[in-house]
Amino acid sequence: MEEFWEMMIKYNNLYKTFTYLNNKYGLHYGYQVWNNIRNNELYCGEYRGIKEFCEPYVSREEWLALKGKPNIKKALNFCVKETGIKNILIAG
């Protein structure tokens, strides 16, 4: 885990990080597994709002900066390219 967070801080690139670690250690974890790790607050030492729940791998500030954010604009552009429909209604 330490190597994961060091690489994420250095490169801020999940794909590059998990590809390297999968190759180095012979792992076969997919994007979603690594993304769940990146977005889990347990790695910054908190759990369900309980501060100092455990030893952190990264600070809260670093974790927030690295936490994945969905790219809605990119997703919409993909939908337009695939469907040809420019007016897309998203509910939720």
ChimeraX attribute file (.defattr): number of C-alpha atoms within 10 A of each C-alpha:
attribute: neighborCount
match mode: 1-to-1
recipient: residues
	/A:1	9
	/A:2	10
	/A:3	11
	/A:4	18
	/A:5	20
	/A:6	14
	/A:7	17
	/A:8	20
	/A:9	16
	/A:10	10
	/A:11	11
	/A:12	15
	/A:13	12
	/A:14	18
	/A:15	13
	/A:16	12
	/A:17	20
	/A:18	22
	/A:19	16
	/A:20	15
	/A:21	17
	/A:22	13
	/A:23	10
	/A:24	9
	/A:25	8
	/A:26	9
	/A:27	12
	/A:28	12
	/A:29	12
	/A:30	12
	/A:31	12
	/A:32	9
	/A:33	11
	/A:34	17
	/A:35	15
	/A:36	12
	/A:37	15
	/A:38	20
	/A:39	16
	/A:40	15
	/A:41	19
	/A:42	22
	/A:43	22
	/A:44	22
	/A:45	19
	/A:46	17
	/A:47	14
	/A:48	8
	/A:49	10
	/A:50	10
	/A:51	12
	/A:52	12
	/A:53	14
	/A:54	13
	/A:55	11
	/A:56	15
	/A:57	18
	/A:58	19
	/A:59	12
	/A:60	16
	/A:61	10
	/A:62	14
	/A:63	22
	/A:64	15
	/A:65	12
	/A:66	18
	/A:67	17
	/A:68	13
	/A:69	9
	/A:70	8
	/A:71	8
	/A:72	9
	/A:73	9
	/A:74	9
	/A:75	10
	/A:76	15
	/A:77	12
	/A:78	12
	/A:79	14
	/A:80	13
	/A:81	10
	/A:82	9
	/A:83	9
	/A:84	10
	/A:85	9
	/A:86	11
	/A:87	8
	/A:88	10
	/A:89	6
	/A:90	6
	/A:91	4
	/A:92	3
